[in-house]
Amino acid sequence: MLIGPVFTREAVIAPRRLRFYLARTVYLAAFWLLLNTAWLVLTGTQIVRNVGDLARFGSITFHTLAPLQLVVVLFFSALGAAASVSQEKDRRTLVLLLLTRLSNHEIVLGKVAASLLHVVTLVLCALPFFLFLALFGGISLQQIALGYVVTLLGALLAATLGAVIAFWREKTFQTLALTTLGMVLWIGTWEAVVLAAPHQAVPEAEFWAAVFSPWRALNEAIHPPLGLGADSQRLLSALGGFVLFSLVATAVLAAVAIRNVRRWNSTPDRGTQREEEQTTESIFASPWDITPLEKLEQELEQAPAQENASAAPTLASALSVREDERREQAIRWWYPPAWRRDVWANPILWREVCTWAYGRKVLLVRLVWVLLVLAVAGLFVYLGRTQQGLTQGVLAMGLIPLGLLSLMLVNALAVTSITNERDGKTLDLLLVSDLTPKEIIFGKLGGVFYNAKEMILLPLVLLVGLWWFGALRGENLFFLGVGHLVLVLFAAVLGMHVGMSYSVTRQAVATSLGTLFFLAVGVATCMRIMVAFGGNFQVQLAPFLIFMLGGGVAMFFALGIRNPSPAITLASLLCPFATFYAMTSFLLHYTLGVFLVVVATYGFTTLAMLVPAVAEFDVATGRTTALEE
């Protein structure tokens, strides 16, 4: 085929896998479940009197599910392509592809197309569902067609972006973090432009945002103007601009990757070599670094006679003691005290903190994150000085995505801290060592918190700043701060738990990040349905009952299907119901109830994953099997 054998292999093998059909079934089932939940909410809180009510139901449902599909498609396209290439790098199979006769464009375009195969299949399978929604009225075939064009082009650009970053960067966490930050900056920048635009310039800002942002382009596509006037021409111009931008940006990114894929991955550049040398030096410049006595003898032979004579007793005494003592004396003789680095009581934590375990280029991730937080803070300051002011809606649009992005970065760091050890064949060395489970688990967790300290602390600093200037009350500051820390701990332990449970890196990353993603998306979708159809929130438990049961089953399959326990089973079933109570309490302005439920529920879920990880570490990682063999 034109794309190359990489895509051909994926297209031939994918239909043979059970998850290829299972994913489509679950995807469509989730849409039908949301449709039935919305219908039960409508009929349970209102009376359907005429065709107009049905048309209103179809319009609201379409305007809820079409953006949901776009978010899911962008997420899976970008991170799926990034994880696919990163897995090739971790397993050292990308080098084998570069050694073959495959051209650069066959490798790059093949990986992009292969990662899009599953996403495009899901989107096309959902097309009959959206056509069925049109039977209710309130939406047209033009809206569905334009929405699908925007969704597919956004998926193409997102997948290309993720693949290019994955080909460029070496470490999996760097790839996932930069891809996620890139997606947020891509969409968030144009949302900020619309928010910060003066009142008279809002239409112009919305037009350019629709040209460059898939979220704004989809919003224009599913809300077309009536008639064939100037507004209709503006819509066609904005969507045409988005089509042109998507194709040009995709071509440019693909061309950059095609030109540099072998240079990036065949021969390390000087920066990478220097990074590896400094990492190796930082590890071995410690009491673990054993200077050979032969090197000492060579230095003594090359030294002047007087220095040789003075050093001879030291060498003679070193040769007369036992091997361990001789090595220790050799280290003390060779390294001055200022050069030596003492290992902590927990060597795992020492390596995570004192060395570049995730690569020196992780500083780029931190820099981008700091700039993003400063941009959000600057937007808040700018809007606070305008007549619009800092409303609750503006604060939510800035704080919620920032908090969710913080959780995803911490989760990505946690899951890759385990999968990188497994792919590098170093996890087996840890399992046969005398390190205890507590040292390994808490050492890794401490390293995650240290390396992600900017992602954890800067949102708290932003909250304190908002409280200082009067935008938040003291109790809101306490609720948000403590809740953020509890969810950060949950995200980190979730990544560790999934990383130990799944042996394939791509599955571990998809399960870990997907669990957090669908928790956030599920909450946002349910709240959208509740608010759209109105009614009494306290009587909406019955319509959402099946949805919550499905969420509980899905959470159990993600967390406990490989290492089940009664605590994980209970936590998986309770989380959806507790989250539903938190959502209704939030909509009713019961902030204390939201705080208590979130802390108790996700704190218990964290303990349900953490305690077995420490107490049953040998079983979870297969250590007992390895020891028995």
C-alpha positions as CSV (number, residue, x, y, z in Angstrom):
1,M,0.0,0.0,0.0
2,L,1.0,3.6,-0.4
3,I,1.4,4.3,3.3
4,G,3.8,1.3,3.7
5,P,4.0,-2.1,5.4
6,V,3.8,-0.6,8.9
7,F,0.2,0.4,8.4
8,T,-0.5,-2.8,6.3
9,R,0.6,-5.0,9.2
10,E,-1.6,-3.1,11.7
11,A,-4.6,-3.3,9.3
12,V,-4.1,-7.0,8.9
13,I,-3.5,-7.9,12.5
14,A,-5.9,-5.5,14.2
15,P,-9.1,-7.4,13.2
16,R,-7.7,-10.6,14.7
17,R,-7.6,-9.1,18.2
18,L,-10.6,-9.3,20.5
19,R,-10.1,-5.7,21.9
20,F,-10.6,-4.3,18.3
21,Y,-14.3,-5.5,18.5
22,L,-14.6,-5.0,22.2
23,A,-13.6,-1.3,21.9
24,R,-16.3,-0.6,19.3
25,T,-18.9,-2.4,21.4
26,V,-18.1,-0.5,24.5
27,Y,-17.9,2.8,22.6
28,L,-21.4,2.4,21.1
29,A,-22.8,1.0,24.3
30,A,-21.6,4.1,26.2
31,F,-23.3,6.4,23.7
32,W,-26.6,4.5,23.9
33,L,-26.3,4.5,27.6
34,L,-25.9,8.2,27.7
35,L,-28.9,8.6,25.3
36,N,-31.1,6.5,27.4
37,T,-30.0,8.3,30.6
38,A,-30.8,11.6,29.0
39,W,-34.2,10.4,27.9
40,L,-35.0,9.1,31.4
41,V,-33.9,12.4,32.9
42,L,-36.2,14.2,30.5
43,T,-39.2,12.1,31.0
44,G,-38.7,11.8,34.8
45,T,-38.5,15.6,35.3
46,Q,-40.7,17.0,32.5
47,I,-43.7,16.1,30.4
48,V,-43.1,15.5,26.7
49,R,-46.1,17.2,25.1
50,N,-45.3,17.6,21.4
51,V,-42.8,17.2,18.6
52,G,-41.0,20.4,19.7
53,D,-40.0,18.7,23.0
54,L,-38.6,15.8,21.0
55,A,-36.6,18.2,18.8
56,R,-35.3,20.0,21.8
57,F,-34.2,16.6,23.3
58,G,-32.4,15.6,20.1
59,S,-30.6,19.0,19.8
60,I,-29.4,19.0,23.4
61,T,-28.3,15.4,23.2
62,F,-26.4,16.0,19.9
63,H,-24.7,19.2,21.3
64,T,-23.6,17.1,24.4
65,L,-22.3,14.0,22.6
66,A,-20.6,15.6,19.6
67,P,-18.1,17.6,21.8
68,L,-17.7,14.5,23.9
69,Q,-16.7,12.5,20.8
70,L,-14.3,15.2,19.8
71,V,-12.6,15.2,23.2
72,V,-12.3,11.4,23.2
73,V,-11.0,11.3,19.7
74,L,-8.3,14.0,20.3
75,F,-7.2,12.3,23.5
76,F,-6.9,8.8,22.0
77,S,-5.4,10.0,18.7
78,A,-2.6,12.1,20.3
79,L,-1.6,9.9,23.2
80,G,-2.2,6.7,21.2
81,A,0.2,7.7,18.5
82,A,2.7,8.9,21.1
83,A,2.5,5.7,23.2
84,S,2.8,3.5,20.0
85,V,6.1,5.1,19.0
86,S,7.4,5.3,22.6
87,Q,6.7,1.5,23.0
88,E,8.9,0.9,19.9
89,K,11.7,2.9,21.4
90,D,11.4,1.3,24.8
91,R,11.6,-2.2,23.3
92,R,14.4,-1.2,21.0
93,T,12.4,-2.3,17.9
94,L,12.4,1.2,16.3
95,V,16.1,0.7,15.6
96,L,15.2,-2.5,13.7
97,L,12.8,-0.5,11.6
98,L,15.4,2.0,10.8
99,L,17.8,-0.7,9.8
100,T,15.4,-2.1,7.2
101,R,14.8,-0.7,3.6
102,L,11.7,1.2,4.8
103,S,11.8,4.8,3.9
104,N,11.3,7.6,6.3
105,H,7.8,8.4,5.1
106,E,6.8,4.7,5.3
107,I,7.8,4.6,9.0
108,V,6.3,8.0,10.0
109,L,3.1,7.9,8.0
110,G,2.7,4.2,8.8
111,K,2.8,4.8,12.5
112,V,0.4,7.7,12.3
113,A,-2.0,5.8,10.1
114,A,-1.8,2.7,12.3
115,S,-2.6,4.7,15.4
116,L,-5.6,6.3,13.7
117,L,-7.0,3.0,12.5
118,H,-8.8,2.3,15.8
119,V,-9.9,5.9,16.3
120,V,-11.4,6.2,12.8
121,T,-13.1,2.9,13.2
122,L,-14.8,4.1,16.4
123,V,-15.9,7.4,14.8
124,L,-17.4,5.7,11.8
125,C,-19.2,3.1,13.9
126,A,-20.8,6.0,15.8
127,L,-22.1,7.6,12.6
128,P,-25.4,5.5,12.5
129,F,-26.0,6.6,16.1
130,F,-25.8,10.3,15.2
131,L,-28.0,9.7,12.2
132,F,-30.5,8.1,14.5
133,L,-30.5,11.2,16.7
134,A,-31.5,13.2,13.6
135,L,-34.9,11.4,13.7
136,F,-35.8,13.3,16.9
137,G,-35.4,16.5,15.1
138,G,-33.6,19.7,16.1
139,I,-30.5,18.8,14.1
140,S,-29.7,18.5,10.4
141,L,-27.5,16.2,8.3
142,Q,-25.4,19.2,7.5
143,Q,-24.5,19.6,11.2
144,I,-23.6,15.9,11.5
145,A,-21.5,16.0,8.3
146,L,-19.6,19.2,9.3
147,G,-19.1,17.9,12.9
148,Y,-17.5,14.7,11.5
149,V,-15.2,16.6,9.2
150,V,-13.9,18.7,12.1
151,T,-13.5,15.6,14.3
152,L,-11.6,13.5,11.7
153,L,-9.3,16.4,10.8
154,G,-8.6,17.1,14.5
155,A,-7.8,13.5,15.0
156,L,-5.4,13.5,12.1
157,L,-3.5,16.6,13.4
158,A,-3.5,15.3,17.0
159,A,-2.1,12.0,16.0
160,T,0.6,13.6,13.8
161,L,1.6,15.9,16.7
162,G,1.8,13.0,19.1
163,A,3.9,10.9,16.7
164,V,6.3,13.7,16.0
165,I,7.0,14.4,19.7
166,A,7.4,10.7,20.3
167,F,10.0,10.3,17.4
168,W,11.8,13.4,18.8
169,R,12.0,12.6,22.5
170,E,13.7,9.6,24.1
171,K,11.8,9.2,27.4
172,T,8.2,8.0,27.5
173,F,7.2,10.5,30.2
174,Q,8.6,13.4,28.2
175,T,6.6,12.3,25.2
176,L,3.3,11.9,27.1
177,A,3.8,15.1,29.0
178,L,4.8,17.3,26.0
179,T,1.9,15.8,23.9
180,T,-0.6,16.5,26.6
181,L,0.7,20.0,27.2
182,G,0.8,20.7,23.5
183,M,-2.9,19.7,23.1
184,V,-3.9,21.9,26.0
185,L,-1.9,24.8,24.7
186,W,-3.4,24.3,21.3
187,I,-7.0,24.5,22.4
188,G,-6.6,26.6,25.6
189,T,-4.8,29.5,23.8
190,W,-7.7,30.2,21.6
191,E,-10.2,29.9,24.4
192,A,-8.1,32.5,26.3
193,V,-8.1,34.7,23.2
194,V,-11.9,34.6,23.0
195,L,-12.2,35.3,26.8
196,A,-9.7,38.2,26.7
197,A,-11.1,39.8,23.6
198,P,-12.9,43.1,24.0
199,H,-16.6,43.0,23.7
200,Q,-16.7,44.6,20.2
201,A,-13.9,42.2,19.0
202,V,-15.5,39.0,20.2
203,P,-17.0,37.9,16.8
204,E,-13.6,38.4,15.1
205,A,-11.9,36.4,17.9
206,E,-14.4,33.6,17.6
207,F,-13.8,33.5,13.9
208,W,-10.0,33.1,14.2
209,A,-10.5,30.6,17.0
210,A,-12.7,28.5,14.8
211,V,-10.0,28.5,12.1
212,F,-7.2,27.3,14.4
213,S,-9.0,25.3,17.2
214,P,-11.0,22.1,16.7
215,W,-13.1,22.8,19.7
216,R,-14.2,26.2,18.4
217,A,-14.6,24.8,14.9
218,L,-16.9,22.0,16.1
219,N,-18.9,24.6,18.1
220,E,-19.4,26.6,14.9
221,A,-20.3,23.4,12.9
222,I,-23.0,22.1,15.3
223,H,-24.5,25.6,15.8
224,P,-25.0,26.8,12.2
225,P,-26.8,30.1,11.6
226,L,-30.3,30.2,10.0
227,G,-30.6,31.2,6.4
228,L,-28.0,31.9,3.8
229,G,-26.9,35.4,4.8
230,A,-23.6,36.8,6.0
231,D,-23.5,34.5,9.0
232,S,-23.6,31.5,6.8
233,Q,-20.8,32.7,4.7
234,R,-18.8,33.4,7.9
235,L,-19.4,29.8,9.0
236,L,-18.2,28.3,5.7
237,S,-15.2,30.6,5.8
238,A,-14.2,29.6,9.3
239,L,-14.7,25.8,8.6
240,G,-12.8,26.2,5.3
241,G,-10.0,27.9,7.2
242,F,-9.9,25.1,9.7
243,V,-9.7,22.4,7.0
244,L,-6.8,24.3,5.4
245,F,-5.0,24.8,8.7
246,S,-5.4,21.2,9.7
247,L,-4.0,19.9,6.4
248,V,-1.1,22.3,6.2
249,A,-0.1,21.8,9.9
250,T,-0.3,18.0,9.4
251,A,1.8,18.2,6.3
252,V,4.4,20.4,8.0
253,L,4.7,18.2,11.1
254,A,4.9,15.0,9.1
255,A,7.6,16.6,6.8
256,V,9.6,17.5,9.9
257,A,9.4,14.0,11.3
258,I,10.2,12.4,7.9
259,R,13.2,14.5,7.5
260,N,14.7,13.9,11.0
261,V,13.4,10.5,12.1
262,R,16.7,8.7,11.4
263,R,18.8,11.6,12.8
264,W,16.8,11.7,16.0
265,N,16.9,7.9,16.6
266,S,20.0,6.5,14.9
267,T,22.9,8.4,16.3
268,P,22.5,10.3,19.6
269,D,23.4,13.9,19.4
270,R,26.0,15.5,21.6
271,G,23.4,16.7,24.0
272,T,22.0,13.2,24.4
273,Q,25.5,11.7,24.9
274,R,26.4,14.3,27.4
275,E,23.1,13.7,29.2
276,E,23.8,9.9,29.4
277,E,27.4,10.5,30.5
278,Q,26.3,12.9,33.2
279,T,23.5,10.5,34.3
280,T,26.0,7.6,34.5
281,E,28.5,9.7,36.3
282,S,25.9,10.8,38.8
283,I,25.0,7.2,39.5
284,F,28.5,5.8,39.7
285,A,30.1,8.8,41.6
286,S,28.9,7.2,44.8
287,P,29.9,4.4,47.2
288,W,28.6,2.0,44.5
289,D,31.4,3.2,42.2
290,I,34.3,0.7,42.8
291,T,37.7,2.0,41.5
292,P,39.8,-1.0,40.3
293,L,43.1,-1.6,42.1
294,E,44.7,-2.0,38.7
295,K,43.9,1.6,38.0
296,L,45.6,2.5,41.3
297,E,48.7,0.6,40.3
298,Q,48.8,2.3,36.9
299,E,48.6,5.7,38.6
300,L,51.3,4.7,41.1
301,E,53.6,3.6,38.2
302,Q,53.2,6.9,36.4
303,A,53.7,9.0,39.6
304,P,57.1,10.3,40.6
305,A,59.2,8.2,42.8
306,Q,58.7,10.2,46.0
307,E,54.9,10.0,45.5
308,N,55.1,6.3,44.7
309,A,57.1,5.7,47.9
310,S,54.5,7.6,50.0
311,A,51.6,5.8,48.4
312,A,53.2,2.3,48.6
313,P,52.1,1.6,52.3
314,T,48.6,2.6,51.4
315,L,48.5,0.1,48.5
316,A,50.2,-2.6,50.5
317,S,47.7,-2.3,53.3
318,A,44.9,-2.3,50.8
319,L,46.1,-5.5,49.3
320,S,46.4,-7.2,52.7
321,V,42.8,-6.9,53.8
322,R,39.6,-8.6,52.7
323,E,38.1,-7.9,49.3
324,D,35.3,-5.7,50.7
325,E,37.5,-3.7,52.8
326,R,40.1,-3.3,50.1
327,R,37.4,-1.9,47.7
328,E,36.2,0.5,50.4
329,Q,39.8,1.8,51.0
330,A,40.3,2.1,47.3
331,I,37.3,4.4,47.0
332,R,38.4,6.5,49.9
333,W,41.9,6.8,48.5
334,W,40.7,7.6,45.0
335,Y,37.8,10.0,45.7
336,P,38.2,13.0,47.9
337,P,35.3,13.5,50.4
338,A,33.9,16.4,48.3
339,W,33.5,14.1,45.3
340,R,31.7,11.3,47.0
341,R,27.9,11.1,47.1
342,D,26.4,9.0,49.8
343,V,23.4,6.9,49.0
344,W,20.4,7.3,51.2
345,A,18.8,4.5,53.2
346,N,16.3,4.1,50.4
347,P,18.5,3.7,47.2
348,I,15.4,3.8,44.9
349,L,14.4,7.3,46.3
350,W,18.0,8.4,46.0
351,R,18.2,7.5,42.4
352,E,14.8,9.2,41.6
353,V,15.8,12.4,43.4
354,C,19.6,12.7,42.9
355,T,20.0,11.6,39.3
356,W,18.3,12.4,36.0
357,A,16.2,9.2,36.0
358,Y,13.7,10.7,33.6
359,G,16.3,12.5,31.4
360,R,17.6,16.0,31.5
361,K,15.1,17.2,29.0
362,V,12.4,16.8,31.6
363,L,13.3,20.4,32.4
364,L,11.5,21.3,29.2
365,V,8.3,19.8,30.5
366,R,8.7,21.8,33.7
367,L,9.3,25.0,31.8
368,V,6.3,24.6,29.6
369,W,4.2,23.8,32.7
370,V,5.4,26.9,34.5
371,L,4.6,29.1,31.4
372,L,1.2,27.6,31.3
373,V,0.4,28.4,34.9
374,L,1.8,31.9,34.4
375,A,-0.5,32.3,31.4
376,V,-3.5,31.3,33.4
377,A,-2.6,33.6,36.2
378,G,-2.0,36.4,33.7
379,L,-5.4,35.8,32.2
380,F,-7.0,36.0,35.6
381,V,-5.3,39.3,36.4
382,Y,-6.3,40.7,33.0
383,L,-9.9,39.7,33.3
384,G,-10.0,40.9,36.9
385,R,-9.2,44.4,35.8
386,T,-11.9,44.5,33.1
387,Q,-15.6,45.1,33.5
388,Q,-16.3,41.4,33.1
389,G,-14.4,40.5,36.3
390,L,-13.4,37.1,37.6
391,T,-16.7,35.2,37.6
392,Q,-17.2,31.7,38.8
393,G,-17.4,30.5,35.3
394,V,-14.1,32.1,34.3
395,L,-12.4,30.6,37.4
396,A,-13.8,27.2,36.6
397,M,-12.6,27.4,32.9
398,G,-9.1,28.1,34.1
399,L,-8.7,26.0,37.3
400,I,-10.5,22.8,36.2
401,P,-8.4,22.1,33.1
402,L,-5.2,23.1,35.0
403,G,-6.0,20.7,37.8
404,L,-7.0,17.9,35.5
405,L,-3.7,18.4,33.5
406,S,-1.8,18.3,36.8
407,L,-3.3,15.0,37.7
408,M,-2.6,13.5,34.2
409,L,1.0,14.5,34.3
410,V,1.5,13.0,37.8
411,N,-0.2,9.9,36.6
412,A,1.9,9.6,33.5
413,L,5.1,10.0,35.5
414,A,4.0,7.3,38.0
415,V,3.0,4.7,35.4
416,T,6.1,5.3,33.3
417,S,8.3,5.0,36.4
418,I,7.4,1.3,36.5
419,T,7.0,0.6,32.8
420,N,10.4,2.1,32.0
421,E,12.0,-0.3,34.6
422,R,10.3,-3.2,33.0
423,D,11.1,-2.3,29.4
424,G,14.7,-1.6,30.4
425,K,15.0,-5.0,32.0
426,T,15.9,-3.4,35.3
427,L,12.7,-4.3,37.2
428,D,14.0,-7.9,37.3
429,L,17.2,-6.7,39.0
430,L,15.1,-4.9,41.7
431,L,13.0,-8.0,42.2
432,V,16.0,-10.2,42.9
433,S,17.6,-7.7,45.2
434,D,17.2,-7.5,49.0
435,L,15.1,-4.3,48.6
436,T,11.8,-4.5,50.5
437,P,8.4,-3.7,48.9
438,K,8.1,-0.6,51.0
439,E,11.5,0.7,49.8
440,I,10.5,0.1,46.1
441,I,6.9,1.5,46.3
442,F,7.5,4.5,48.5
443,G,10.8,5.2,46.8
444,K,9.1,5.4,43.5
445,L,6.2,7.5,44.9
446,G,8.7,9.9,46.5
447,G,10.5,10.2,43.2
448,V,7.2,10.9,41.4
449,F,6.3,13.6,43.9
450,Y,9.8,15.2,43.7
451,N,10.0,15.2,39.9
452,A,6.4,16.5,39.6
453,K,6.7,19.1,42.4
454,E,5.9,22.0,40.0
455,M,2.8,20.2,38.7
456,I,1.6,19.7,42.3
457,L,2.6,23.0,44.0
458,L,2.0,25.7,41.4
459,P,-1.8,25.1,41.3
460,L,-1.8,25.5,45.0
461,V,0.2,28.7,44.7
462,L,-2.3,30.0,42.2
463,L,-5.2,29.2,44.6
464,V,-3.4,31.1,47.4
465,G,-3.0,34.0,45.1
466,L,-6.7,34.0,44.2
467,W,-7.6,33.9,47.9
468,W,-5.1,36.7,48.6
469,F,-6.8,39.0,46.1
470,G,-10.3,38.1,47.2
471,A,-11.4,35.9,44.3
472,L,-11.7,32.9,46.7
473,R,-13.0,32.5,50.2
474,G,-10.9,30.8,52.9
475,E,-13.1,27.7,53.0
476,N,-13.0,27.4,49.3
477,L,-9.2,27.6,49.4
478,F,-9.1,24.8,52.0
479,F,-11.5,22.6,50.1
480,L,-9.7,23.0,46.8
481,G,-6.2,22.7,48.2
482,V,-6.8,19.5,50.3
483,G,-9.0,18.0,47.5
484,H,-6.2,18.6,45.0
485,L,-3.6,16.9,47.2
486,V,-5.9,13.9,47.7
487,L,-6.5,13.5,44.0
488,V,-2.8,13.9,43.3
489,L,-2.0,11.0,45.6
490,F,-4.8,9.0,44.0
491,A,-3.4,9.7,40.5
492,A,0.1,8.7,41.6
493,V,-0.9,5.5,43.3
494,L,-3.2,4.7,40.3
495,G,-0.2,5.0,37.9
496,M,1.9,2.7,40.2
497,H,-0.9,0.2,40.5
498,V,-1.6,0.0,36.8
499,G,2.1,0.0,35.9
500,M,2.6,-3.1,38.1
501,S,-0.5,-4.9,36.8
502,Y,0.0,-4.6,33.1
503,S,3.2,-6.0,31.4
504,V,2.7,-4.1,28.1
505,T,3.6,-0.4,28.3
506,R,1.0,0.7,25.8
507,Q,-1.8,-1.0,27.7
508,A,-0.6,0.3,31.0
509,V,-0.4,3.9,29.8
510,A,-3.8,3.7,28.1
511,T,-5.5,2.1,31.1
512,S,-3.9,4.5,33.6
513,L,-4.5,7.8,31.7
514,G,-7.8,6.5,30.3
515,T,-9.2,5.9,33.8
516,L,-8.5,9.5,34.9
517,F,-9.7,10.9,31.6
518,F,-13.0,9.0,31.6
519,L,-13.6,9.9,35.2
520,A,-13.3,13.6,34.3
521,V,-15.2,13.3,31.0
522,G,-18.0,11.2,32.7
523,V,-18.4,13.8,35.4
524,A,-18.6,16.7,32.9
525,T,-21.1,14.8,30.7
526,C,-23.4,13.9,33.5
527,M,-23.4,17.5,34.8
528,R,-24.1,18.7,31.3
529,I,-27.1,16.4,31.1
530,M,-28.4,17.4,34.6
531,V,-28.2,21.1,33.8
532,A,-29.5,20.9,30.3
533,F,-32.7,19.1,31.2
534,G,-33.2,20.8,34.6
535,G,-35.5,19.4,37.1
536,N,-34.9,18.3,40.7
537,F,-31.3,17.0,40.9
538,Q,-32.2,14.8,44.0
539,V,-34.6,12.7,42.0
540,Q,-32.2,11.9,39.1
541,L,-30.6,8.9,40.8
542,A,-32.8,6.4,39.0
543,P,-31.9,7.6,35.4
544,F,-28.2,7.6,36.2
545,L,-28.3,4.2,38.0
546,I,-27.3,2.1,35.0
547,F,-24.7,4.7,34.0
548,M,-23.1,4.5,37.4
549,L,-23.2,0.7,37.5
550,G,-21.5,0.6,34.1
551,G,-18.9,3.0,35.4
552,G,-18.2,0.9,38.4
553,V,-17.8,-2.2,36.3
554,A,-15.4,-0.4,33.9
555,M,-13.4,0.9,36.9
556,F,-13.1,-2.6,38.3
557,F,-11.9,-3.9,35.0
558,A,-9.3,-1.2,34.9
559,L,-8.1,-1.6,38.5
560,G,-8.9,-5.0,39.8
561,I,-9.3,-7.5,37.0
562,R,-5.6,-8.5,37.1
563,N,-5.1,-8.2,40.9
564,P,-8.5,-8.4,42.5
565,S,-9.2,-7.6,46.1
566,P,-12.3,-7.0,48.2
567,A,-11.2,-3.4,48.8
568,I,-10.7,-2.6,45.1
569,T,-14.0,-4.2,44.3
570,L,-15.8,-2.1,46.9
571,A,-14.0,1.1,45.9
572,S,-14.8,0.5,42.2
573,L,-18.5,0.1,43.0
574,L,-18.7,3.0,45.4
575,C,-16.8,5.6,43.4
576,P,-19.5,6.2,40.8
577,F,-22.3,6.6,43.4
578,A,-20.1,8.9,45.6
579,T,-19.2,10.9,42.5
580,F,-22.8,11.3,41.6
581,Y,-23.6,12.6,45.1
582,A,-20.7,15.0,44.9
583,M,-22.0,16.3,41.5
584,T,-25.5,16.9,42.8
585,S,-24.1,18.5,46.0
586,F,-22.0,20.8,43.9
587,L,-25.0,21.9,41.7
588,L,-26.9,22.5,44.9
589,H,-23.9,24.5,46.4
590,Y,-23.2,22.1,49.2
591,T,-19.5,22.5,49.0
592,L,-18.7,20.8,52.3
593,G,-20.5,17.7,51.1
594,V,-18.5,17.6,47.9
595,F,-15.2,18.0,49.9
596,L,-16.0,15.2,52.4
597,V,-17.2,12.8,49.7
598,V,-14.2,13.3,47.4
599,V,-11.7,13.0,50.2
600,A,-13.3,9.9,51.8
601,T,-14.0,8.1,48.5
602,Y,-10.7,8.7,46.7
603,G,-8.7,8.4,49.8
604,F,-10.2,5.0,50.4
605,T,-9.6,4.0,46.8
606,T,-6.0,5.1,47.1
607,L,-5.5,2.9,50.2
608,A,-7.2,0.0,48.4
609,M,-4.5,0.2,45.7
610,L,-1.6,1.1,47.9
611,V,-1.9,-1.5,50.7
612,P,-1.9,-4.5,48.4
613,A,0.9,-2.9,46.4
614,V,3.1,-3.1,49.5
615,A,1.7,-6.1,51.3
616,E,1.3,-8.3,48.2
617,F,4.1,-6.8,46.1
618,D,5.7,-10.2,45.5
619,V,2.4,-11.5,44.0
620,A,1.5,-8.4,42.1
621,T,4.9,-8.2,40.2
622,G,5.5,-11.9,39.9
623,R,8.4,-11.8,42.3
624,T,7.5,-15.1,44.0
625,T,7.4,-16.9,40.7
626,A,10.8,-15.5,39.8
627,L,12.3,-16.6,43.2
628,E,10.8,-20.0,42.9
629,E,12.3,-20.6,39.5
